[in-house]
Every structure is written in C-alpha cells, then in structure tokens.
Amino acid sequence: MRRLLQVFLCAIIVLLACVPVSAQEVDCEDISGGNRRFYSILIDQDDPGIIYAGSYGAVLKSLDNGEHWRPILLIKGQNMKVNSLVFSPADKNIICAATGNGLYMSVDRGKNWKRAFQGKNYLENVCVCAAITASTLYVGTKGGLFVSDDLGKSWKKEQGELGNGSIRAVIVDRAPDGCVYVLSDHRVFKRVSGRDPWQKTFSVINRGTEDENEPEEGPEENDQPSEDYQRFKGLKVSAADRSTLFLATARGAYKSVDAGLTWCLLPSYGLLDEDIRGFCELSGDHLFAATGSGVFIYNVQRWKELYINRAVRDINMIVCDKTGNLYLATDGGLLRISLKYLPDEGSAGSSVVVSRSEEPTIGEVHEAAIRYAELEPEKILCWRKAAAKKAWLPKMTVGWDRNASSLWHWESGSSTKPDDDVLRRGKDFLDWDLTMSWDFGELIWNNDQTSIDTRSRLLVQLREDVLDQVTKLYFERQRVKMSLNDLRIEDRKKRLEKELRLQELTASLDALTGGYFSRRCLNTGAITDGLSEKTGS
C-alpha cells in the first residue's frame, strides 16, 4: 500500500511539472563590465562566447561570453561613436568598424587596425554602417554611400540620391545570388548584382515635395504613409526566407515577401511604441523588435512585449545568437536576455488579460495621473485667455507726498486768546495722486505668449513622460497578475514574490495618481480578489 502511494505521488509531481506556464518571463543580465553607452554588437555565431561591442570611444572584445572586456580599438576625434561592426562573409578575421571618425578595418580579429576610409568633410567622415560582400566593401555615411572593390584601397562615391543623402543601413543578402539593400532616411534601394544600377523599391517621401515628372513608386495598394517625418531605422532579411524583408521605421514596421517589390504595414496592435529601432530573428521563426520602450515579439498578427526584469530604455541595436540569447546595446549598458519561453503560434494573445472589470481602465488611470500632476491641456488654454485679457487691465500707480514748507494761515476768530490775527505756519500739506495707463498693443501681441509657448512644450513633454510611465506600470501589473493566477498553490515562494511585485506596481501607480488606483480597487474589492482568487479556487 505504501509503495502504491509513493508511485501515485510521483505521478502527480511529474504531471504538475509538465503543466505549461503561460506567463512570459525572460532573464536579463548586464554584461557591460562597467562600460556604458553601447551602440553596436557583433556576435561570432561559430563561437557565441566571442563578442565584439561598440561603445563611445572604443571597440571592446570579450572571449568569455561577456564576463571580461578589453578595448581593442580606441576612437579619437569629434564623434567617437562606434555605430556598426561587421564581419567579412569570406573571412571572419576581417572586421570593419563604422565610427563617427571614419571606417576602421582589422584583418586579424581586432589585434591590429587601420583606417580604411576617411571622408572629405564632417558628414562624409561620420560612418553609420558598413557591409562586405565577396568582392565589394560598402560604407554608408551621413554624406552618402561609398563603394570599394579592393577592400578599402580606393573608393567611389555613388551618384544621385545615394551620394547626397544620409545612409541608415547597408544590408547584404548572404545567398549566393543575394542582393544588396541600402536604406536612406526615407527610401529603400536595391541592387541585384555588383554592376547593376540601383533600384528604388520603397519610399515614404511626401508626394508634395517630389519631382512632378518622377513616377510614383510601388503599387497603389501598398499601405505607404505620406508623412515626411517618418524615418527608416533598419532592415532585416529573414533567415527562413531570403525574399522576406522587414523594415523598421519611426512609425511602425513594414514587411515585403517579394524581395522589396511590394510592402505592407504590419499591425501595430500590442506595440507601446511604434518607433522601432531594429529587428532580429531567432531560429527563423520568431521576429523580435526593439523600440524605445522595450522588446516585442511578433506572432499571429500582433506584438507581445517581453517582460524584462529591469528598466530598458534607449535601445540602439538588437542582435541574437544561435543559442537563444538576445543582446541589447543601450545607452545604459550592454544587456543579454536569455529566453526560456516563447509563445506558440496561434496562442499569442489567447491568454492575455487586458483588464479586470473591477479595476479602472488604462484611460481612467491616465486621466487620474494627469489630474494629479496638474498637466491638463486646459491649463494652457486658461493661461492664454488670461494673457489675452491682460491688456484691458490698467497699470495703476499711486503717489503720496507731504509738504509743510509753503502752507501758512491766519489764526483768527477769537479776541480773548493771545496772538490772534497772527500769520502762522501749518503742520502738514498732504499731496496724493492716482494714475492709470493702458497698453492696447498687447491686444495684438503679448510678450507673455512666448513664455506660455515655452511652458506649453515643457508641459506636453512632461505629460507624455507621465503617461508612458503609467502605461508601462499598468500593463506590467496585468502581466504579473496573469502569471500569479497561473502559479500552483504549492509554489509558495514564487507566489510571494509575485504578490510583492504586484504590491510594488500598485504603489507606483498610486504615487502617480495620488492614491486613485488603490481607492478604485478597494471600493470594488479588486486588489483583495486579485491576491486571493487563486487560493480560494
């Protein structure tokens, strides 16, 4: 009987261990080694323990998976950013570093470096990106695209738009007959072979600023925005399908399935920030995007944010290795994310809880935060109306003067007092005046309007910061609640950690809303129910 009971308990433990956890958690560690402000990363996919990283003023190398770093190239000059690091596909001993002070090349894995390119002016000298094919070296600068057919011994500047504008990225398809793609601020260019002319495949330039004789690019059914402020940030060629491209822009992500001939805008559902900085793919199945507010994974027509256990902002580059790690180059350091869970296709979003009906909605929390911080838009309108009425109010001055030197009077009216009918000097002479003046020119223009405009811009910026912080805390709290509900009762330690995290996020929302969030939840019992519903079940 005892043996049957042991077998039964073992079977239960195995079944419980096999229950999938729907909460999406990732481990994130800082591997900066005390360095800050990283702009580029290069991983040796044959040996992921070898990492090259570009920071401000130096190229760093680690041979032990980020445990220790040593500088292998120091950058000097006015702009010392290391914007891009690339291998040669034919020989990984050759490394190129695109920096703010020219292009540097090493043929011995970073032991020795030489400057391979230096521009004639400041814009040409700021190298943003680089790419190497079997026979050609490309360098994209803020002053145009340069090409070398002899590994940097001689250079030729491209003509036309590619030779005049800023280049954002140069991407080489590694297939034997692969294409070369070049990104400017607003266009995608494509070259099929080394001698073919460049083709314009996609553009978001405002049609009102283009040449009237220039044909419209792309089919009409393409979802192409016309805003001139939409800038391109990066391009990714899919490893699973070389004809599939992903374009990162300041207003969302685009996808092409025919090597750039046609493009469509990917849904932005789930994105907290549409300013996409770059892409990377893991195993050819999962697309990750880095934005200004975090990392997102795309699956089944929606984006889902990765829950990272640290604040991540100002991401400059995202890459991945073949072991399932993501690397983020940020202004705050170099981060490595170990992915332990990826959602199955078809299930992304199926278990996402947006909000409980008892809790305030995100819109209500936004309103409470704005009201508590006194950041209402009506505040500026009141200031403007008050400033417009100022001209009708007069400028008032009051004058007061005392003078007793010239006041004399006759003392008369009595015959019994001595010294009657004598001229005497008075004690005081009081003089006062009231002056009012108007400046009706202020009805047309008031100098206070300039100060109000400045304060309006600061108020808008502060309001956006508060709303962004509230949004992240609100939905992170929803994720924690979702993961808390998925934990078993036996996981006491994890439950306590999640409950503590839930209380911390609630306290942060209270701090931004003046206690509104907890008051709303307590009035409906949402906080108590959220912490006890799992135990009660």
C-alpha positions as CSV (number, residue, x, y, z in Angstrom):
1,M,0.0,0.0,0.0
2,R,2.8,2.4,0.9
3,R,4.6,1.6,-2.4
4,L,1.4,2.4,-4.4
5,L,1.0,5.7,-2.6
6,Q,4.7,6.6,-3.5
7,V,4.1,5.8,-7.1
8,F,0.9,7.8,-7.1
9,L,2.6,10.9,-5.6
10,C,5.5,10.6,-8.1
11,A,3.0,10.6,-11.0
12,I,1.2,13.7,-9.7
13,I,4.6,15.5,-9.3
14,V,5.5,14.6,-12.9
15,L,2.2,15.8,-14.3
16,L,2.4,19.1,-12.4
17,A,5.9,19.7,-13.7
18,C,4.7,19.2,-17.2
19,V,1.9,21.8,-17.0
20,P,2.9,24.7,-19.3
21,V,3.3,28.1,-17.8
22,S,1.7,30.8,-19.9
23,A,3.5,33.7,-18.2
24,Q,6.3,35.0,-20.4
25,E,9.4,35.8,-18.4
26,V,12.9,36.4,-19.6
27,D,16.1,36.7,-17.6
28,C,18.1,39.8,-18.3
29,E,21.7,40.4,-17.1
30,D,24.0,43.3,-17.5
31,I,27.3,42.2,-19.2
32,S,28.6,45.8,-19.7
33,G,31.6,45.2,-17.3
34,G,31.3,48.8,-16.0
35,N,31.1,50.3,-19.5
36,R,28.2,52.4,-20.7
37,R,26.7,53.8,-23.9
38,F,26.8,50.9,-26.4
39,Y,25.8,51.4,-30.0
40,S,26.7,48.2,-31.8
41,I,27.2,44.4,-31.2
42,L,28.8,41.7,-33.3
43,I,28.5,38.0,-32.3
44,D,30.7,35.3,-33.6
45,Q,28.0,32.7,-34.5
46,D,30.6,30.0,-34.8
47,D,31.7,30.7,-31.2
48,P,29.0,32.8,-29.4
49,G,31.3,33.3,-26.5
50,I,33.3,35.8,-28.6
51,I,31.5,39.1,-28.6
52,Y,32.5,42.5,-30.1
53,A,30.8,45.6,-28.9
54,G,31.0,49.2,-30.0
55,S,30.8,51.8,-27.3
56,Y,31.5,55.5,-27.2
57,G,35.2,55.9,-27.9
58,A,36.2,52.2,-28.2
59,V,35.6,48.8,-29.7
60,L,35.5,46.1,-26.9
61,K,36.1,42.4,-27.2
62,S,35.1,39.6,-24.8
63,L,36.3,36.0,-25.1
64,D,34.3,34.6,-22.2
65,N,30.7,35.4,-23.1
66,G,30.8,38.9,-21.7
67,E,32.5,38.2,-18.3
68,H,35.5,40.3,-19.1
69,W,36.1,43.0,-21.7
70,R,39.2,44.6,-23.1
71,P,39.5,47.5,-25.6
72,I,40.9,46.6,-29.0
73,L,40.4,49.9,-30.8
74,L,40.3,53.5,-29.4
75,I,38.5,56.1,-31.4
76,K,39.5,59.8,-31.3
77,G,38.0,62.9,-32.8
78,Q,34.9,65.0,-32.6
79,N,32.5,62.0,-32.9
80,M,33.7,58.8,-31.2
81,K,30.6,56.6,-31.6
82,V,31.1,53.0,-32.9
83,N,27.9,52.8,-35.0
84,S,28.4,49.4,-36.7
85,L,30.6,46.3,-36.6
86,V,30.6,43.7,-39.4
87,F,32.5,40.5,-40.4
88,S,33.6,39.7,-43.9
89,P,31.5,36.7,-45.0
90,A,34.5,35.1,-46.7
91,D,36.9,35.6,-43.8
92,K,35.9,36.3,-40.2
93,N,39.4,37.5,-39.5
94,I,38.4,40.7,-41.3
95,I,36.3,43.1,-39.2
96,C,35.1,46.5,-40.1
97,A,34.1,49.2,-37.6
98,A,32.0,52.1,-38.8
99,T,32.6,55.0,-36.5
100,G,31.9,58.7,-36.2
101,N,35.5,59.3,-37.3
102,G,35.8,57.1,-40.3
103,L,35.9,53.4,-41.1
104,Y,38.5,51.1,-39.5
105,M,39.5,47.6,-40.6
106,S,41.2,44.7,-39.0
107,V,42.4,41.6,-40.8
108,D,43.4,39.7,-37.6
109,R,40.2,39.7,-35.5
110,G,40.9,43.0,-33.9
111,K,44.6,42.7,-33.0
112,N,45.6,45.5,-35.4
113,W,43.6,48.2,-37.0
114,K,44.0,50.7,-39.8
115,R,41.7,53.4,-41.1
116,A,40.3,52.2,-44.4
117,F,38.1,55.3,-45.1
118,Q,38.1,59.0,-44.2
119,G,35.6,61.4,-45.6
120,K,36.4,64.8,-47.1
121,N,34.1,66.6,-44.7
122,Y,32.3,66.0,-41.4
123,L,29.2,64.4,-42.9
124,E,31.2,62.0,-45.0
125,N,33.5,61.2,-42.1
126,V,30.6,60.0,-39.9
127,C,30.3,56.4,-41.0
128,V,26.9,55.0,-39.9
129,C,27.1,51.5,-41.3
130,A,29.2,49.1,-43.4
131,A,28.7,45.8,-45.3
132,I,31.1,43.4,-47.0
133,T,30.4,41.1,-49.9
134,A,32.9,38.7,-51.5
135,S,34.4,41.4,-53.6
136,T,32.9,44.8,-52.5
137,L,33.0,46.9,-49.4
138,Y,30.2,49.4,-48.8
139,V,30.3,52.3,-46.3
140,G,27.2,54.4,-45.5
141,T,27.9,57.8,-44.2
142,K,25.8,60.9,-43.4
143,G,27.2,62.3,-46.6
144,G,26.4,59.5,-48.9
145,L,27.3,55.9,-49.9
146,F,30.8,54.9,-50.8
147,V,31.9,51.7,-52.5
148,S,35.3,50.0,-52.7
149,D,36.1,47.0,-54.9
150,D,39.6,46.5,-53.4
151,L,38.9,46.2,-49.7
152,G,39.3,49.9,-49.0
153,K,42.3,50.8,-51.1
154,S,40.3,53.1,-53.4
155,W,36.7,54.4,-53.1
156,K,34.0,55.6,-55.3
157,K,31.1,57.7,-54.2
158,E,27.7,56.8,-55.6
159,Q,25.9,59.3,-57.7
160,G,22.4,60.7,-57.3
161,E,20.4,60.5,-54.1
162,L,22.6,57.7,-52.7
163,G,25.6,60.1,-53.0
164,N,24.0,63.1,-51.4
165,G,21.8,61.9,-48.5
166,S,22.3,60.2,-45.2
167,I,22.6,56.4,-45.3
168,R,21.0,54.5,-42.5
169,A,21.9,50.9,-43.3
170,V,23.5,48.6,-45.9
171,I,22.3,45.0,-45.8
172,V,23.8,42.2,-47.8
173,D,21.7,39.0,-48.6
174,R,24.1,36.2,-47.8
175,A,22.6,33.9,-50.5
176,P,25.0,33.1,-53.5
177,D,23.0,35.4,-55.8
178,G,21.9,37.7,-53.0
179,C,21.0,41.4,-53.3
180,V,22.4,44.5,-51.6
181,Y,19.8,46.7,-49.9
182,V,20.6,50.3,-48.9
183,L,18.4,52.5,-46.6
184,S,18.4,56.2,-46.7
185,D,16.2,58.3,-44.3
186,H,13.1,57.7,-46.5
187,R,13.9,55.2,-49.3
188,V,14.9,51.6,-49.8
189,F,17.3,50.9,-52.7
190,K,18.2,47.5,-54.1
191,R,21.0,46.2,-56.4
192,V,20.8,42.7,-57.7
193,S,24.4,42.4,-58.7
194,G,27.5,44.5,-58.4
195,R,27.3,46.1,-61.8
196,D,23.5,46.7,-62.0
197,P,22.0,50.1,-61.3
198,W,20.3,50.8,-58.0
199,Q,16.5,50.4,-57.9
200,K,14.2,52.4,-55.7
201,T,11.8,49.9,-54.2
202,F,10.0,51.8,-51.4
203,S,9.6,55.4,-50.3
204,V,7.7,57.5,-47.7
205,I,8.7,60.9,-49.0
206,N,5.9,63.4,-49.0
207,R,4.5,63.4,-52.5
208,G,4.2,67.1,-52.4
209,T,8.0,67.5,-52.3
210,E,8.9,65.2,-55.1
211,D,9.5,66.0,-58.7
212,E,6.3,66.0,-60.7
213,N,7.9,64.0,-63.5
214,E,9.0,61.3,-61.2
215,P,6.8,58.2,-61.4
216,E,5.1,57.0,-58.2
217,E,6.9,54.1,-56.8
218,G,5.2,50.9,-55.7
219,P,1.6,49.7,-56.4
220,E,-1.3,51.8,-55.2
221,E,-2.5,49.1,-52.8
222,N,0.7,49.4,-50.7
223,D,0.0,50.9,-47.3
224,Q,2.5,53.7,-47.6
225,P,2.2,56.8,-45.4
226,S,3.0,60.2,-46.8
227,E,4.4,61.8,-43.7
228,D,7.8,63.3,-44.4
229,Y,8.9,62.9,-40.8
230,Q,8.7,59.0,-40.9
231,R,12.3,57.9,-40.9
232,F,13.7,54.5,-41.7
233,K,15.7,52.9,-38.9
234,G,16.8,49.4,-40.1
235,L,16.2,46.5,-42.4
236,K,16.2,42.8,-41.8
237,V,16.5,39.9,-44.3
238,S,14.7,36.9,-43.0
239,A,16.9,33.8,-42.5
240,A,14.0,31.5,-43.2
241,D,13.0,33.1,-46.5
242,R,15.5,35.3,-48.2
243,S,12.8,37.1,-50.2
244,T,11.1,38.3,-46.9
245,L,12.2,41.7,-45.6
246,F,11.3,43.6,-42.5
247,L,11.7,47.4,-42.4
248,A,11.9,49.3,-39.2
249,T,10.6,52.9,-39.2
250,A,9.7,55.6,-36.8
251,R,6.0,54.9,-37.4
252,G,5.9,51.1,-37.3
253,A,7.1,48.0,-39.2
254,Y,6.7,47.0,-42.8
255,K,7.1,43.6,-44.5
256,S,7.9,42.5,-48.0
257,V,7.6,38.9,-49.2
258,D,8.9,39.5,-52.8
259,A,12.4,41.0,-52.1
260,G,11.2,44.5,-51.7
261,L,8.9,44.9,-54.7
262,T,5.8,45.4,-52.6
263,W,5.4,46.3,-49.0
264,C,2.7,46.2,-46.4
265,L,2.4,47.7,-42.9
266,L,2.4,45.2,-40.1
267,P,-0.3,45.6,-37.4
268,S,0.8,47.7,-34.5
269,Y,-1.6,46.0,-32.1
270,G,0.4,45.4,-28.8
271,L,3.1,47.9,-29.5
272,L,3.5,50.5,-26.8
273,D,5.9,52.5,-29.0
274,E,5.8,52.5,-32.8
275,D,9.4,53.9,-33.0
276,I,11.1,50.6,-34.0
277,R,14.9,50.7,-33.7
278,G,15.7,47.3,-35.3
279,F,14.9,43.6,-35.7
280,C,16.4,40.2,-35.1
281,E,15.2,36.7,-35.7
282,L,15.6,33.6,-33.5
283,S,15.6,30.3,-35.3
284,G,13.9,31.8,-38.3
285,D,10.5,31.6,-36.5
286,H,10.3,34.4,-34.1
287,L,10.8,38.1,-35.0
288,F,11.9,40.5,-32.3
289,A,11.7,44.2,-32.5
290,A,13.4,46.8,-30.3
291,T,11.6,50.0,-29.6
292,G,12.3,53.0,-27.4
293,S,10.3,51.4,-24.6
294,G,11.3,47.7,-24.7
295,V,11.4,44.5,-26.7
296,F,8.5,42.9,-28.5
297,I,7.9,39.6,-30.3
298,Y,5.6,39.4,-33.4
299,N,3.3,36.4,-33.7
300,V,-0.1,35.9,-35.3
301,Q,-0.8,39.5,-36.4
302,R,0.1,41.1,-33.0
303,W,3.0,42.2,-30.9
304,K,3.7,41.0,-27.4
305,E,6.1,42.7,-25.1
306,L,8.8,40.6,-23.4
307,Y,8.7,41.1,-19.6
308,I,12.2,42.1,-18.7
309,N,13.1,42.3,-15.0
310,R,14.9,45.7,-15.4
311,A,14.3,49.1,-16.9
312,V,15.4,49.1,-20.6
313,R,15.4,52.4,-22.5
314,D,17.3,53.9,-25.4
315,I,18.0,50.7,-27.3
316,N,20.4,51.3,-30.1
317,M,20.8,47.8,-31.5
318,I,19.3,44.3,-31.0
319,V,21.0,41.1,-32.2
320,C,20.7,37.4,-31.3
321,D,23.0,34.3,-31.3
322,K,22.2,30.7,-32.2
323,T,21.9,29.7,-28.5
324,G,18.8,31.7,-28.0
325,N,20.1,34.8,-26.4
326,L,19.2,38.4,-27.3
327,Y,21.7,41.2,-26.9
328,L,20.7,44.8,-26.5
329,A,23.1,47.7,-27.0
330,T,21.7,50.6,-25.0
331,D,22.8,53.9,-23.6
332,G,22.7,52.3,-20.1
333,G,24.9,49.4,-21.0
334,L,25.0,46.0,-22.8
335,L,22.3,43.6,-21.8
336,R,21.8,39.9,-22.5
337,I,18.3,38.3,-22.4
338,S,18.1,34.6,-22.0
339,L,14.8,33.4,-23.5
340,K,13.2,30.5,-21.5
341,Y,9.7,30.7,-23.1
342,L,8.4,31.6,-26.4
343,P,4.7,31.6,-27.2
344,D,3.3,29.0,-29.6
345,E,1.8,30.3,-32.8
346,G,-1.9,30.6,-32.5
347,S,-1.7,31.1,-28.8
348,A,-0.2,34.5,-28.7
349,G,-2.7,36.8,-27.2
350,S,-5.2,33.9,-26.4
351,S,-4.5,34.1,-22.7
352,V,-3.7,37.9,-22.5
353,V,-5.8,39.6,-19.9
354,V,-6.2,43.3,-20.7
355,S,-8.0,44.5,-17.6
356,R,-10.4,43.3,-14.9
357,S,-13.8,44.9,-15.0
358,E,-13.5,45.9,-11.3
359,E,-10.3,47.8,-11.9
360,P,-10.0,51.2,-13.6
361,T,-9.2,51.2,-17.2
362,I,-6.0,52.5,-18.6
363,G,-7.8,55.6,-19.8
364,E,-9.2,56.3,-16.3
365,V,-5.7,55.9,-14.8
366,H,-4.3,58.2,-17.4
367,E,-6.9,60.9,-16.5
368,A,-6.1,60.4,-12.8
369,A,-2.4,60.8,-13.4
370,I,-2.8,63.9,-15.5
371,R,-5.2,65.4,-12.9
372,Y,-2.9,64.6,-10.0
373,A,0.2,66.1,-11.8
374,E,-1.8,69.2,-12.9
375,L,-0.9,68.5,-16.5
376,E,-4.4,69.1,-18.1
377,P,-4.3,70.7,-21.6
378,E,-7.0,73.1,-20.4
379,K,-4.3,74.7,-18.2
380,I,-2.5,76.2,-21.2
381,L,-5.8,77.5,-22.6
382,C,-6.6,79.2,-19.4
383,W,-3.2,80.9,-19.4
384,R,-3.7,82.1,-23.0
385,K,-7.1,83.5,-22.2
386,A,-5.8,85.3,-19.1
387,A,-2.9,86.7,-21.1
388,A,-5.3,88.0,-23.8
389,K,-7.3,89.9,-21.2
390,K,-4.3,91.5,-19.6
391,A,-4.4,94.5,-22.0
392,W,-7.8,95.5,-20.6
393,L,-6.4,95.9,-17.1
394,P,-4.7,99.2,-16.5
395,K,-1.3,99.8,-15.0
396,M,-2.0,101.7,-11.8
397,T,0.3,103.9,-9.8
398,V,-0.4,105.8,-6.6
399,G,1.6,108.9,-5.5
400,W,1.8,110.3,-1.9
401,D,3.7,113.5,-0.9
402,R,3.9,115.5,2.3
403,N,4.9,119.2,2.1
404,A,4.7,121.7,5.1
405,S,7.1,124.4,3.9
406,S,4.6,126.6,2.0
407,L,1.4,126.3,4.0
408,W,0.5,129.4,6.0
409,H,-2.8,130.5,7.6
410,W,-4.3,133.3,9.7
411,E,-5.2,132.4,13.2
412,S,-8.4,134.5,13.8
413,G,-11.9,134.3,15.2
414,S,-11.1,135.0,18.9
415,S,-10.5,138.2,20.9
416,T,-9.6,136.5,24.1
417,K,-6.6,134.5,23.1
418,P,-3.2,136.0,22.7
419,D,-1.6,136.3,19.3
420,D,-4.9,136.4,17.5
421,D,-4.8,137.6,13.9
422,V,-1.2,136.3,13.5
423,L,0.1,134.5,10.3
424,R,1.2,131.1,11.3
425,R,2.9,128.2,9.6
426,G,0.9,125.0,9.2
427,K,1.9,121.5,10.3
428,D,1.4,119.4,7.1
429,F,0.5,119.7,3.4
430,L,-0.5,116.2,2.0
431,D,-0.4,115.7,-1.8
432,W,-1.6,112.4,-3.4
433,D,-2.3,111.2,-7.0
434,L,-3.7,108.1,-8.8
435,T,-2.6,107.3,-12.4
436,M,-3.9,104.6,-14.7
437,S,-2.5,103.6,-18.1
438,W,-3.4,101.0,-20.8
439,D,-1.1,99.4,-23.4
440,F,-3.7,98.4,-26.1
441,G,-0.9,97.0,-28.3
442,E,-1.0,93.9,-26.1
443,L,-4.3,93.1,-27.6
444,I,-2.4,92.1,-30.8
445,W,0.7,90.6,-29.3
446,N,1.5,89.9,-25.7
447,N,5.0,89.1,-24.6
448,D,3.6,86.6,-22.1
449,Q,2.6,84.4,-25.1
450,T,6.3,83.5,-25.7
451,S,6.7,82.3,-22.1
452,I,3.4,80.4,-22.4
453,D,4.6,78.7,-25.6
454,T,7.7,77.5,-23.9
455,R,5.8,76.3,-20.8
456,S,3.3,74.5,-23.2
457,R,6.1,72.5,-24.8
458,L,7.5,71.5,-21.4
459,L,4.0,70.6,-20.2
460,V,3.4,68.4,-23.2
461,Q,6.8,66.6,-22.8
462,L,6.1,66.1,-19.1
463,R,2.6,64.8,-19.8
464,E,4.0,62.3,-22.4
465,D,6.6,61.0,-19.9
466,V,4.0,60.6,-17.1
467,L,1.6,58.7,-19.5
468,D,4.3,56.5,-20.8
469,Q,5.4,55.5,-17.3
470,V,1.8,54.9,-16.2
471,T,1.1,52.7,-19.3
472,K,4.2,50.5,-18.6
473,L,3.3,50.1,-14.9
474,Y,-0.3,49.4,-15.7
475,F,0.3,46.6,-18.2
476,E,3.2,45.2,-16.3
477,R,0.8,44.8,-13.4
478,Q,-1.6,43.0,-15.6
479,R,1.2,40.6,-16.7
480,V,2.1,39.9,-13.1
481,K,-1.5,39.2,-12.2
482,M,-1.7,36.8,-15.1
483,S,1.4,35.0,-14.1
484,L,0.2,34.9,-10.5
485,N,-3.0,33.2,-11.5
486,D,-1.1,30.6,-13.4
487,L,1.1,29.5,-10.4
488,R,0.2,26.5,-8.4
489,I,-0.8,26.8,-4.8
490,E,2.3,24.8,-3.9
491,D,4.6,27.4,-5.4
492,R,4.6,29.5,-2.2
493,K,7.9,31.2,-2.8
494,K,7.1,32.3,-6.3
495,R,3.6,33.4,-5.3
496,L,5.0,35.6,-2.5
497,E,7.4,37.2,-5.0
498,K,4.7,37.8,-7.5
499,E,2.4,39.3,-4.8
500,L,5.2,41.5,-3.6
501,R,5.8,42.7,-7.1
502,L,2.1,43.3,-7.6
503,Q,2.0,45.5,-4.5
504,E,5.1,47.4,-5.7
505,L,3.4,48.1,-9.0
506,T,0.2,49.2,-7.3
507,A,2.2,51.5,-5.0
508,S,3.9,53.0,-8.1
509,L,0.6,53.6,-9.8
510,D,-0.7,55.2,-6.6
511,A,2.3,57.5,-6.4
512,L,1.5,58.7,-10.0
513,T,-2.3,59.1,-9.4
514,G,-2.4,60.3,-5.8
515,G,-3.8,57.0,-4.5
516,Y,-6.6,56.9,-7.1
517,F,-5.8,53.4,-8.3
518,S,-5.9,51.8,-4.9
519,R,-9.1,53.7,-3.9
520,R,-10.9,52.4,-7.0
521,C,-9.7,48.9,-6.5
522,L,-10.5,48.9,-2.8
523,N,-14.0,50.2,-3.4
524,T,-14.7,47.2,-5.7
525,G,-12.5,44.7,-3.8
526,A,-10.3,44.2,-6.9
527,I,-7.0,44.1,-5.0
528,T,-8.2,41.7,-2.4
529,D,-9.8,39.4,-5.0
530,G,-6.7,39.6,-7.3
531,L,-4.5,38.3,-4.5
532,S,-6.8,35.7,-3.1
533,E,-8.7,34.3,-6.0
534,K,-6.1,31.6,-6.7
535,T,-6.1,30.4,-3.1
536,G,-9.9,30.5,-2.9
537,S,-10.1,28.3,-6.0
